[in-house]
Amino acid sequence: MAVERTTKRRRLSPPNESKSAVPGFAQWDIEQNYEQRSRKGRKDKSEKLLVRTTDGWKENQRLKDAEQNDIAEDADSFVASGDDGADSGVADVEPKAAQKPLLSPKEQIRQAKEDMARIAGHVSEDPEENIAQLSQLGQLAQSENMTVKKLALCTQLAVYKDIIPGYRIRPQSKEDMQAKVSKDVRKLRDYEQTLLTGYKEYVQMLSKLAGDSQMSSVAIACAMTLLTSVPHFNCRNELIALVMRKLSTRNLSADGRRCAEALEQLFRDDEEGHASLEAVGQLTRMMKGKNFQINEIVLNTFLHLRLLSEFTHKASTNHIDKDDTQDAQPRKKLAKKDREHRTKRERKVMKERKVVAKEMQEADAVVSYEDRDKNQAETLKLVFVAYFRILKARVQHLMGAVLEGLAKYSHLINQDFFGDVLEVLKDLISEAEASLLPDDDEDDGDEVDIDAAAERNVTRESLLCIITAFALLQGQHDVAKSANTLSLDLNFFITHLYRTLLPLALNPDIELSAKTAHLSDPNGLATPTTKDTKVNVATTTVLLLRSLHSVLLPPTATKSVPPVRIAAFTKQLMSASLHLPQKSTIAVLSLLREVTKTHAGKVAALWNTEERRGDGVFDATGAAVESSNPFAATVWEGELLRLHFDPRVREAVLGVEQNVIIKPEGR
């Protein structure tokens, strides 16, 4: 009997399902099913381009290899991320090293440049919003790559120069931080304090890197730029101290010379006087601590102070003489008939304009004359203290610079120090002359003493002493009037200058300065003299002319110059013109032209024998000017100078003779 095969029906719903139950498809976990699907669906072969080979068109083998590598990496990462902790440490480190490969130095510099440019642009564009990014520049400056570090320092310099305000930021105290202020004020304070903090860290970094041999030049250059560009801002003392460390040696390096130039620029551009006062104070303390074993270039920075053109009072090492007579004078009232008539409205408008002008002056932060005079007075006292200490200590390699400075500041020296300075100058000349004399006790030491005197260049020192002495007298009009009461004897300097004329005419280096190339080696090769220079750039001829001009053509009391002195110097200068180089001869004859024009009646007897009054013989090598008997001589040197090969010398001689020669009648 055949069994009837029943058909299998599909069950649509559970057997015990009630009418109120949800449909079957709602019970399927659709989200779980989707979650368990494979993330990398197998792509169809049609989506990949075939590659033509010698065997025909085939699938791209490189794509297959890449897929297999991806699957292997996924498997490795899945194993490495397990929680059992049984993997080795090598498996954990290798993937991380592969993700962050080390960059080459060139790539580091390129990436650092991009980061610096981006940060600097953001900060310069909106400093208040992006001021926090300055810390990123500070982190780049700590890089081990020297090029990146230098670029970071220069970038910070440019950013700070751009965003530093025109005023000094005061650090906040606890009371300021706890005070209740508006939102805008709080935002401005936070910006200022963040800027100040970053700037201090930057200056400290420069001070630290200044001692590094590789980063020293860049750090010092950044510090000098900040000191000359923003001297009003905070951390000025730290920048000046950094510069002073490079100036505290006898032999200055290239960085030290640049620091001296930056200091000179600071002195010239300082209007208020605060920065100059701090710099001079640290400079004098440094000189005293080093026992004045410094280069003269450092001392010559005092000549660039603004005291010469602005300060008018006289000072010493401890006080300032101020002239208050002008302030004490009462204001003169105009007579009623001389007053300008103004209506009530005009007076009211003028009063309002004065108030507005005063407010504008305060808003523009105009320098107060009282504060500036006070700062300059303190600066001048420090300068004189340094000069007098060097004179007292007899520091030979700085003597020329000190004398040059005293001659420049002669009009600012107090009367109390005038006599003492002259005595010191006399002692210096006497010591210079004694250094040229040979020692009778030691025969072997003669050459050594003469060579040492030659290195000192005592002639230049003597001329500077003479210039300083007459500059002091000319700058003190009240002292010049009372010279007899103070017993100021300037004949010593005049006599020494008279005895120096003929030896100077035979000096082959008279037209060279202390810093000009000299022929020092026997082969005739020009080598610059870099040791023990005495003056800035003035040649010996210039110093001689300045001395002669002070003696023969003083600015005041020209009638007081005795005829014997003028005649004796004129005769000596004409004799010296025969031996001087052509440029020096022209300069001396030009001076004699002025002398003969001013004192024609006193020296005419030297050219006209009929007008001569004197007996005896002229003593050109006499010890005193008055006893040389110049009127017993005749200026015969003019006949030879008229035959000089240089036409300018011939013209200069004719100009001198035209002032003194009396023409006969009828010509």
Legacy VTK file of the C-alpha trace (Angstrom):
# vtk DataFile Version 3.0
C-alpha trace
ASCII
DATASET POLYDATA
POINTS 667 float
0.000 0.000 0.000
1.427 3.203 -0.976
1.876 5.872 1.644
0.536 9.221 0.646
3.171 11.921 0.797
2.014 14.955 2.653
3.043 18.361 1.533
5.186 20.406 3.973
3.673 23.716 4.743
5.521 26.868 5.725
4.664 28.062 9.161
3.880 31.720 9.046
3.471 32.363 12.747
4.197 30.690 16.063
1.545 28.179 17.131
0.770 29.835 20.500
0.624 33.364 19.157
-2.338 35.335 20.294
-4.096 37.984 18.396
-2.497 40.791 20.360
1.112 39.650 19.658
3.453 41.636 17.359
4.304 40.388 13.901
7.131 37.925 13.516
9.433 40.188 11.540
9.441 42.657 14.399
11.136 40.110 16.602
14.113 39.766 14.289
17.230 41.477 15.536
17.861 43.463 12.397
20.486 45.825 13.943
22.443 42.909 15.403
22.400 41.180 12.072
23.723 44.322 10.373
26.406 44.711 13.030
27.703 41.188 12.492
28.170 41.668 8.805
31.669 41.897 7.403
32.946 45.497 7.096
34.898 44.836 3.897
32.452 43.669 1.350
33.856 41.603 -1.396
33.923 43.687 -4.449
32.896 42.417 -7.763
35.642 41.647 -10.224
34.033 43.946 -12.709
34.957 46.958 -10.534
38.680 46.328 -11.013
40.514 47.049 -14.223
42.308 44.150 -15.824
45.976 44.270 -16.770
47.203 43.121 -20.121
50.101 40.649 -19.926
51.817 38.284 -22.299
49.329 35.612 -21.316
46.370 37.878 -21.947
44.134 40.040 -19.770
44.449 39.209 -16.076
43.606 40.694 -12.733
45.965 43.272 -11.168
48.288 41.294 -8.865
49.293 44.407 -6.876
45.715 44.994 -5.797
45.504 41.443 -4.552
48.703 41.811 -2.557
47.460 45.072 -1.033
44.204 43.431 0.055
46.046 40.552 1.652
48.352 42.972 3.523
45.335 44.913 4.808
43.734 41.717 6.049
46.988 40.719 7.775
47.331 44.128 9.447
43.734 43.946 10.654
44.395 40.538 12.109
47.575 41.676 13.811
45.893 44.762 15.244
43.029 42.647 16.492
45.459 40.315 18.229
47.517 43.123 19.643
44.435 44.793 21.086
43.403 41.781 23.116
42.829 41.987 26.843
44.760 38.876 27.827
48.026 40.821 27.989
50.074 37.874 26.760
51.648 39.736 23.822
55.304 40.749 23.902
56.444 44.349 24.177
57.956 44.310 20.709
54.569 43.827 19.105
53.284 46.961 20.880
56.134 49.224 19.863
56.578 48.362 16.205
53.204 49.658 14.918
53.701 53.006 16.704
57.162 53.479 15.231
55.758 52.758 11.806
53.031 55.408 12.255
55.496 58.239 13.253
58.704 57.914 11.275
61.621 60.217 12.124
61.898 63.311 9.896
65.121 64.349 8.253
66.782 67.617 9.430
65.817 69.331 6.205
62.196 68.287 6.643
62.242 69.449 10.270
63.472 72.897 9.210
60.799 73.137 6.507
58.021 72.122 8.888
59.344 74.481 11.584
59.347 77.389 9.124
55.725 76.728 8.250
54.722 76.543 11.911
56.622 79.745 12.770
55.110 81.654 9.867
51.622 80.507 10.798
52.011 81.384 14.491
53.692 84.729 13.801
50.953 85.658 11.340
48.211 84.837 13.817
49.820 86.739 16.691
50.608 89.811 14.599
47.138 89.871 13.090
45.240 89.703 16.383
47.596 89.780 19.395
44.904 89.841 22.081
43.203 86.707 20.789
46.305 84.699 19.844
48.776 85.795 22.501
48.804 82.282 23.987
50.509 80.969 20.861
53.746 82.638 21.930
54.416 79.604 24.101
54.588 77.471 20.957
57.393 79.664 19.620
59.177 79.210 22.921
58.916 75.437 22.556
60.352 75.622 19.042
63.281 77.635 20.430
64.164 74.652 22.625
64.647 72.362 19.646
67.839 70.352 19.331
68.226 71.488 15.739
70.397 74.638 15.825
68.872 76.067 12.675
65.357 75.699 14.045
66.458 77.270 17.323
67.979 80.292 15.562
64.913 80.757 13.405
62.666 80.558 16.474
64.694 83.239 18.280
64.534 85.575 15.276
60.813 84.932 14.829
60.140 85.780 18.462
62.182 88.952 18.035
60.100 90.074 15.064
56.825 89.270 16.836
57.767 91.105 20.050
58.948 94.159 18.128
55.577 94.224 16.398
53.259 93.751 19.380
55.119 95.481 22.241
53.127 98.582 23.276
54.574 102.050 23.670
54.417 101.951 27.454
55.882 99.922 30.283
53.669 97.158 31.700
53.366 97.078 35.474
53.197 93.578 36.976
49.915 92.926 38.757
49.844 92.680 42.528
47.490 90.559 44.616
45.179 93.501 45.140
44.961 94.083 41.386
44.156 90.439 40.732
41.403 90.395 43.361
39.895 93.728 42.348
36.589 93.747 40.497
36.940 95.239 37.048
34.979 95.164 33.845
35.261 92.414 31.278
37.258 94.560 28.840
39.730 95.646 31.505
40.183 92.063 32.663
40.816 90.961 29.086
43.402 93.700 28.577
45.156 92.853 31.843
45.336 89.168 30.960
46.801 90.039 27.584
49.423 92.333 29.105
50.453 89.831 31.754
50.711 87.023 29.207
52.835 89.238 26.972
55.050 90.265 29.866
55.540 86.682 31.026
56.492 85.477 27.559
58.844 88.426 27.061
60.634 87.752 30.349
61.109 84.114 29.433
62.473 85.181 26.061
64.987 87.590 27.616
66.078 84.921 30.103
66.598 82.508 27.218
68.746 85.099 25.403
70.823 85.642 28.524
71.355 81.899 28.853
72.236 81.363 25.192
74.674 84.306 25.192
77.215 82.017 26.839
76.792 79.288 24.238
79.454 79.313 21.552
77.043 78.275 18.792
74.135 80.529 19.741
76.030 83.497 21.190
75.995 85.723 18.094
72.286 85.243 17.406
71.308 85.790 21.053
73.390 88.959 21.356
72.050 90.314 18.073
68.466 89.782 19.287
69.253 91.458 22.619
70.862 94.476 20.919
67.882 94.867 18.603
65.455 94.831 21.527
67.587 97.310 23.462
67.673 99.816 20.609
64.121 99.247 19.326
62.065 99.069 22.542
64.252 100.586 25.299
61.175 101.825 27.163
59.776 98.337 27.801
60.383 95.962 30.686
63.564 93.911 31.252
65.793 96.785 30.114
68.313 96.173 32.889
68.659 92.527 31.871
69.365 93.489 28.268
71.945 96.092 29.313
73.629 93.550 31.604
73.819 91.105 28.706
75.539 93.752 26.572
77.940 94.673 29.387
79.247 91.121 29.571
80.590 91.483 26.027
82.172 94.880 26.790
84.087 93.816 29.904
87.232 92.633 28.115
90.353 94.436 26.931
90.251 92.878 23.454
86.765 93.224 22.041
85.406 90.591 19.696
83.136 91.294 16.732
80.095 90.887 18.980
81.630 93.276 21.511
82.120 95.981 18.893
78.538 95.581 17.752
77.429 95.915 21.370
79.371 99.177 21.651
77.649 100.478 18.513
74.259 99.504 19.928
75.091 101.367 23.136
76.030 104.470 21.140
72.732 104.303 19.264
70.884 103.961 22.559
72.587 107.107 23.899
71.827 109.101 20.755
68.143 108.130 20.539
67.280 108.374 24.234
65.080 111.430 24.807
63.940 110.862 28.367
67.330 109.889 29.775
66.174 106.871 31.803
67.835 104.266 29.585
71.062 106.303 29.355
71.218 106.674 33.117
70.829 102.923 33.684
73.374 102.070 30.973
75.976 104.551 32.261
75.451 103.301 35.820
76.098 99.690 34.848
78.997 100.758 32.621
80.795 102.644 35.395
80.284 99.771 37.849
81.651 97.328 35.307
84.723 99.537 34.705
85.443 99.806 38.393
84.990 96.062 38.904
87.405 95.297 36.051
89.928 97.836 37.379
89.476 99.806 34.115
91.038 97.009 32.048
88.666 97.637 29.166
88.911 98.777 25.589
88.871 102.504 24.888
85.950 102.009 22.482
83.764 101.316 25.518
84.838 104.564 27.178
84.260 106.544 23.970
80.569 105.658 24.085
80.192 108.492 26.606
80.838 110.958 23.786
77.508 110.009 22.188
75.363 111.061 25.141
72.901 113.859 24.530
74.477 115.971 27.259
76.571 118.017 24.838
73.596 119.578 23.041
70.851 119.596 25.679
72.272 119.913 29.173
73.362 123.451 30.116
74.248 123.276 33.815
77.701 122.692 35.281
78.398 119.602 37.338
81.002 117.770 39.382
81.116 114.315 40.916
78.685 115.156 43.711
76.461 118.095 42.800
74.951 120.158 39.966
74.961 123.947 39.808
71.607 125.003 38.442
70.874 128.514 37.311
67.424 129.422 38.550
67.627 133.125 37.793
65.390 132.844 34.767
62.742 130.941 36.688
62.924 133.385 39.578
62.294 136.436 37.410
58.684 137.602 37.700
56.632 137.818 34.590
56.393 141.349 33.321
52.875 142.630 32.846
52.122 144.672 29.813
50.687 148.091 30.161
46.987 148.429 29.671
47.452 150.353 26.458
49.748 147.625 25.022
47.386 144.770 25.752
45.459 143.169 22.927
41.748 143.687 23.265
39.703 140.492 23.384
36.012 140.009 23.945
34.622 137.752 26.625
33.854 135.033 24.083
37.414 135.182 22.676
38.923 134.856 26.153
36.700 131.876 26.864
37.669 130.179 23.588
41.375 130.794 24.252
41.089 129.323 27.724
39.397 126.208 26.345
42.104 125.848 23.713
44.808 125.961 26.368
43.077 123.185 28.294
42.774 121.056 25.168
46.423 121.685 24.259
47.493 120.601 27.733
45.468 117.407 27.484
46.899 116.668 24.048
50.387 117.149 25.383
49.746 114.655 28.150
48.139 112.213 25.711
51.166 112.367 23.403
53.439 111.560 26.368
55.737 114.504 25.767
58.983 114.214 27.673
59.084 116.350 30.788
61.996 118.769 30.773
62.383 118.499 34.526
62.692 114.711 34.459
65.080 114.866 31.525
67.338 117.418 33.248
67.337 115.324 36.402
68.336 112.166 34.545
71.000 113.962 32.537
72.431 115.545 35.674
72.823 112.147 37.337
74.340 110.749 34.146
76.864 113.584 33.943
77.980 112.996 37.524
78.599 109.318 36.783
80.621 110.227 33.681
82.843 112.628 35.627
83.343 110.050 38.372
84.610 107.558 35.780
86.889 110.118 34.124
88.470 111.327 37.371
88.997 107.791 38.646
90.883 106.919 35.466
92.998 110.067 35.766
93.764 109.275 39.376
94.695 105.673 38.581
96.841 106.754 35.576
95.422 104.067 33.278
97.678 104.676 30.299
95.685 102.943 27.577
92.575 104.991 28.470
94.254 108.346 28.990
93.646 109.595 25.455
89.949 108.730 25.578
89.569 110.456 28.955
91.253 113.628 27.711
89.080 113.615 24.626
85.995 113.282 26.805
87.062 116.076 29.162
87.651 118.352 26.175
84.151 117.561 24.896
82.475 118.125 28.272
84.641 121.095 29.284
81.685 123.491 29.320
79.899 121.261 31.824
82.695 120.901 34.412
82.167 122.649 37.717
84.529 125.441 38.767
85.576 123.511 41.874
87.307 120.873 39.751
88.922 123.248 37.278
92.186 123.797 39.152
92.553 120.104 40.037
92.083 119.028 36.423
94.770 121.457 35.238
97.217 120.112 37.792
96.529 116.575 36.627
97.107 117.613 33.022
100.459 119.152 33.951
101.492 115.951 35.666
100.554 113.936 32.602
102.700 116.091 30.330
105.605 115.893 32.754
105.310 112.110 32.950
105.138 111.868 29.153
108.323 113.893 28.797
110.069 111.851 31.489
109.188 108.628 29.710
111.202 109.775 26.668
114.356 110.437 28.686
116.858 107.548 28.944
117.618 106.001 32.313
121.224 106.514 33.376
121.222 103.676 35.904
120.242 100.860 33.562
121.817 100.785 30.130
119.822 97.759 29.039
116.522 99.371 29.875
116.975 102.423 27.681
115.594 100.881 24.548
112.730 99.320 26.444
111.675 102.640 27.941
111.870 104.431 24.602
109.828 101.725 22.899
107.223 101.837 25.644
106.998 105.598 25.290
106.603 105.245 21.554
103.745 102.760 22.061
102.071 105.222 24.379
102.424 107.937 21.732
103.200 110.616 24.281
103.051 113.366 21.664
99.393 112.753 21.085
98.765 112.642 24.826
100.554 115.965 25.300
98.546 117.612 22.534
95.340 116.285 24.033
96.319 117.684 27.426
96.857 121.113 25.846
93.558 120.959 23.980
91.739 119.922 27.139
93.306 122.703 29.205
92.292 125.465 26.774
88.896 123.884 26.186
88.278 123.983 29.929
89.227 127.655 30.067
87.163 128.586 27.026
84.134 126.698 28.267
84.187 128.477 31.616
83.665 132.184 30.950
83.397 132.999 34.638
86.616 131.098 35.323
88.382 132.849 32.459
87.562 136.221 33.972
88.859 135.180 37.381
91.912 133.253 36.162
94.257 135.505 38.107
92.448 134.940 41.384
92.529 131.170 40.885
96.220 131.228 39.920
95.617 129.255 36.734
98.931 129.078 34.928
98.496 128.164 31.258
102.018 129.236 30.278
103.181 125.706 31.018
101.004 124.328 28.210
101.943 127.145 25.824
105.655 126.588 26.376
105.344 122.854 25.889
103.449 123.350 22.620
106.141 125.775 21.393
108.908 123.255 22.066
106.926 120.503 20.327
106.512 122.251 16.947
109.889 121.450 15.389
110.026 117.779 16.491
106.482 117.286 15.192
107.468 118.667 11.782
109.941 115.778 11.434
107.397 113.128 12.446
106.629 110.888 9.424
103.288 109.757 10.942
101.904 113.228 11.531
99.083 112.694 9.044
98.149 109.293 10.460
95.748 108.658 13.286
96.127 106.078 16.022
93.861 103.707 14.078
95.429 104.148 10.645
97.584 101.503 9.018
101.262 102.066 9.816
104.439 100.719 8.190
105.565 98.734 11.184
107.195 95.686 9.580
110.601 95.844 7.872
109.197 94.540 4.602
107.054 97.624 4.188
103.711 95.867 4.477
100.972 98.001 5.973
99.558 96.433 9.117
96.902 98.089 11.292
97.873 98.968 14.826
95.222 97.457 17.023
96.869 97.843 20.416
96.787 100.820 22.749
95.016 103.298 20.508
94.544 106.632 22.175
92.075 108.759 20.219
89.106 108.045 18.009
90.217 108.989 14.508
91.885 112.411 14.854
95.292 112.688 13.223
98.268 114.350 14.868
97.955 117.293 12.471
94.356 117.865 13.529
95.330 117.811 17.200
98.165 120.258 16.523
95.898 122.685 14.676
93.327 122.547 17.457
96.023 123.341 20.003
97.430 126.235 17.947
93.989 127.657 17.335
93.310 127.686 21.082
96.619 129.466 21.804
96.740 131.988 18.946
93.041 132.584 18.230
91.091 132.284 21.473
87.387 133.077 21.109
87.491 135.768 23.792
89.969 138.487 24.743
91.971 138.410 21.521
93.800 141.587 22.478
95.291 139.870 25.517
97.550 137.639 23.390
101.028 139.189 23.627
102.827 140.097 20.334
105.944 138.135 21.312
103.955 134.897 21.579
102.242 135.393 18.223
105.523 136.281 16.486
107.407 133.341 17.977
104.721 130.826 16.961
104.453 132.358 13.477
108.196 132.041 12.889
108.236 128.442 14.163
105.255 127.450 12.025
106.819 128.895 8.881
109.991 126.900 9.561
107.942 123.747 10.238
106.053 124.198 6.942
109.249 123.441 5.042
109.341 119.895 6.465
105.654 118.991 6.741
103.771 116.983 4.093
101.814 118.998 1.590
98.398 118.541 3.241
99.723 119.543 6.642
101.586 122.483 5.099
98.409 123.782 3.506
96.547 123.424 6.821
99.268 125.286 8.776
99.446 128.101 6.203
95.650 128.450 6.329
95.907 128.874 10.096
98.665 131.482 9.660
96.453 133.319 7.210
93.801 133.695 9.896
96.436 134.701 12.456
97.972 137.367 10.218
94.532 138.683 9.354
93.615 139.071 13.014
97.022 140.164 14.347
98.509 141.841 11.291
99.985 144.729 13.244
101.727 142.409 15.730
103.561 140.215 13.219
104.121 142.567 10.267
107.709 143.225 11.419
108.652 139.644 10.528
108.088 140.400 6.815
109.124 144.065 6.727
112.671 144.677 7.849
112.117 148.443 8.072
109.460 147.869 10.740
111.594 145.504 12.800
112.335 146.445 16.390
114.701 144.117 18.113
118.312 143.299 18.674
120.133 140.045 19.230
119.629 136.614 17.775
116.472 134.510 17.438
116.602 131.335 19.590
114.368 128.746 17.927
115.115 126.053 20.509
114.676 128.214 23.577
112.984 126.938 26.701
110.520 129.845 26.880
108.490 131.622 24.261
109.081 135.135 25.592
112.871 134.728 25.637
113.194 133.470 22.055
113.492 137.035 20.624
111.384 136.403 17.481
111.522 139.984 16.179
115.251 139.585 15.540
114.420 137.058 12.773
112.923 137.308 9.315
110.427 135.013 7.644
112.664 133.877 4.808
110.801 130.550 4.526
108.175 132.218 2.357
110.657 132.582 -0.496
111.155 128.804 -0.578
107.472 127.998 -0.146
106.650 130.114 -3.188
108.689 127.584 -5.168
106.800 124.581 -3.773
105.710 121.901 -6.247
102.095 122.015 -5.049
100.211 125.038 -6.458
97.897 125.090 -3.425
100.885 125.680 -1.153
102.030 128.570 -3.348
98.559 130.124 -3.200
98.424 129.722 0.602
101.791 131.506 1.014
100.616 134.413 -1.104
97.478 134.664 1.005
99.583 134.972 4.176
101.880 137.613 2.713
99.016 139.719 1.401
97.882 140.316 4.997
101.212 141.596 6.329
103.386 143.004 3.519
103.081 146.778 3.203
102.897 147.755 -0.461
104.960 150.820 -1.516
103.101 153.858 -2.718
102.470 154.024 -6.437
101.903 150.302 -6.952
LINES 1 668
667 0 1 2 3 4 5 6 7 8 9 10 11 12 13 14 15 16 17 18 19 20 21 22 23 24 25 26 27 28 29 30 31 32 33 34 35 36 37 38 39 40 41 42 43 44 45 46 47 48 49 50 51 52 53 54 55 56 57 58 59 60 61 62 63 64 65 66 67 68 69 70 71 72 73 74 75 76 77 78 79 80 81 82 83 84 85 86 87 88 89 90 91 92 93 94 95 96 97 98 99 100 101 102 103 104 105 106 107 108 109 110 111 112 113 114 115 116 117 118 119 120 121 122 123 124 125 126 127 128 129 130 131 132 133 134 135 136 137 138 139 140 141 142 143 144 145 146 147 148 149 150 151 152 153 154 155 156 157 158 159 160 161 162 163 164 165 166 167 168 169 170 171 172 173 174 175 176 177 178 179 180 181 182 183 184 185 186 187 188 189 190 191 192 193 194 195 196 197 198 199 200 201 202 203 204 205 206 207 208 209 210 211 212 213 214 215 216 217 218 219 220 221 222 223 224 225 226 227 228 229 230 231 232 233 234 235 236 237 238 239 240 241 242 243 244 245 246 247 248 249 250 251 252 253 254 255 256 257 258 259 260 261 262 263 264 265 266 267 268 269 270 271 272 273 274 275 276 277 278 279 280 281 282 283 284 285 286 287 288 289 290 291 292 293 294 295 296 297 298 299 300 301 302 303 304 305 306 307 308 309 310 311 312 313 314 315 316 317 318 319 320 321 322 323 324 325 326 327 328 329 330 331 332 333 334 335 336 337 338 339 340 341 342 343 344 345 346 347 348 349 350 351 352 353 354 355 356 357 358 359 360 361 362 363 364 365 366 367 368 369 370 371 372 373 374 375 376 377 378 379 380 381 382 383 384 385 386 387 388 389 390 391 392 393 394 395 396 397 398 399 400 401 402 403 404 405 406 407 408 409 410 411 412 413 414 415 416 417 418 419 420 421 422 423 424 425 426 427 428 429 430 431 432 433 434 435 436 437 438 439 440 441 442 443 444 445 446 447 448 449 450 451 452 453 454 455 456 457 458 459 460 461 462 463 464 465 466 467 468 469 470 471 472 473 474 475 476 477 478 479 480 481 482 483 484 485 486 487 488 489 490 491 492 493 494 495 496 497 498 499 500 501 502 503 504 505 506 507 508 509 510 511 512 513 514 515 516 517 518 519 520 521 522 523 524 525 526 527 528 529 530 531 532 533 534 535 536 537 538 539 540 541 542 543 544 545 546 547 548 549 550 551 552 553 554 555 556 557 558 559 560 561 562 563 564 565 566 567 568 569 570 571 572 573 574 575 576 577 578 579 580 581 582 583 584 585 586 587 588 589 590 591 592 593 594 595 596 597 598 599 600 601 602 603 604 605 606 607 608 609 610 611 612 613 614 615 616 617 618 619 620 621 622 623 624 625 626 627 628 629 630 631 632 633 634 635 636 637 638 639 640 641 642 643 644 645 646 647 648 649 650 651 652 653 654 655 656 657 658 659 660 661 662 663 664 665 666
